[in-house]
Structure formats: structure tokens, C-alpha cells
Amino acid sequence: EIISSRTMLPLRFISENLGCSIVWVDATKTITITYES
């Protein structure tokens, strides 16, 4: 999706395809992205 001349991509899709794991913490409304090499 393009918003104000910026391309927005789904964070989960990009991160998981790069081999990262994603955790959403509803209580704090935060996202943690972890990459293990």
C-alpha cells in the first residue's frame, strides 16, 4: 500500500522471509523481532 508517497509493507511478511521471529505483546502493545544467525 502506498500512503503519502511511502510504500507500506506488512512487517510480519518481510521479517519472516528474512528468517526472523516476531512476538506481539498485547499488554504493552510492542513488537519484538528476533534474528538468530
C-alpha positions as CSV (number, residue, x, y, z in Angstrom):
1,E,0.0,0.0,0.0
2,I,1.3,3.5,-0.8
3,I,0.5,6.2,1.8
4,S,1.8,9.8,1.3
5,S,4.3,8.6,-1.3
6,R,5.7,5.9,1.1
7,T,5.3,2.2,0.5
8,M,4.0,0.3,3.4
9,L,4.8,-3.4,3.7
10,P,3.5,-6.0,6.2
11,L,6.1,-6.2,8.9
12,R,5.4,-9.9,9.6
13,F,5.8,-10.9,5.9
14,I,9.1,-9.2,5.5
15,S,10.6,-10.3,8.8
16,E,9.6,-13.9,8.5
17,N,11.0,-14.1,5.0
18,L,14.3,-12.8,6.3
19,G,14.3,-15.6,8.9
20,C,13.3,-13.5,11.9
21,S,10.7,-14.4,14.6
22,I,8.1,-11.9,15.7
23,V,6.3,-11.7,19.0
24,W,3.4,-9.3,19.8
25,V,2.9,-8.4,23.4
26,D,-0.7,-7.1,23.8
27,A,-0.3,-5.8,27.3
28,T,2.4,-3.4,26.3
29,K,1.4,-3.0,22.6
30,T,5.0,-3.8,21.5
31,I,6.5,-6.0,18.8
32,T,9.8,-7.8,19.3
33,I,11.7,-9.0,16.2
34,T,14.5,-11.5,16.8
35,Y,17.0,-12.7,14.2
36,E,19.1,-15.7,15.1
37,S,22.2,-16.2,12.8
